[in-house]
Amino acid sequence: MPTPFMHMAVAHRLSEDAQVPITIRNDVKAAWGAFLLGNIAADARVSSGLQRADTHFFEYQAIIDPPATLTMLSRHPDLRHGKVSTADQAAFVGGYLAHLVMDEVWCMDILYPHFGREWADSRTRFLMLHMLLCYLDERDYHTLPKSDYAPLHNAAPQHWLPFIGDLDLAVWRDLIAEQLAPDHDSRTYEILSKRILMPADEMAAFVHDEQRMNESLWQNVTPETVAGVERTMYERARQVLIDYYDERI
């Protein structure tokens, strides 16, 4: 699934997108730390031990129906825009919903149709999926300003979610924020290396080797395919943010 820095890059695009009403853009900018945290919060399960379905509201499957956003708000109606208690919580939940729709699209449009095909053995496809994630994550990490560190680090959840506790959110917040701090770097290779049992430096060398990426990844899952899916992810994230603030979901 998309990495935290991919989600944060989308948060930035949403905050500047002229197709997002200016009132919504102003609201998320005024609560920028909360909005950034919302965009990455679903993955707090990584540090909290929660089950993925409890934070993402869908299981890995080829078709996700009903949408995770509807499932979340149906189970927790107090998170609807008209019910939340503060502007910070609203921005946080709006970001959280954007995260969910991005992950849905990734699952249905990348994971199953492209990495579910047998263009290589399952181990190779698993490795190439993570090389793709590292490639996209590294691209997006370098677009993020170091100035994101302070608002994200200072975001202070106050019972913003009934299914992830404030402490678990804070642990995840700090893990991501510290990678944006001055004199710090991304730890994505280090973190994902544990998942695929490959040294981080070998992963980085692979991703930075254009010939190996072409031969092992891009000829099977093309850059054009990935770019098209990313457009869909962004468009869905933008629409769900607008719908949330307009109380259409």
HUMO-V888283 format. One record per run of one state. SS is the DSSP state (@ for helix, = for strand, . for the rest). FROM is the first residue (numbers start at 0). TO is the last residue. If there is no record, write none. Layout:
ss=(SS:SS)
from=(FROM:FROM)
to=(TO:TO)
This chain:
ss=(.:@:.:@:.:@:.:@:.:@:.:@:.:@:.:@:.:@:.:@:.:@:.:@:.:@:.:@:.)
from=(0:3:16:21:30:31:48:51:56:67:75:76:79:86:115:121:141:147:154:165:180:187:196:199:207:209:218:222:245)
to=(2:15:20:29:30:47:50:55:66:74:75:78:85:114:120:140:146:153:164:179:186:195:198:206:208:217:221:244:248)
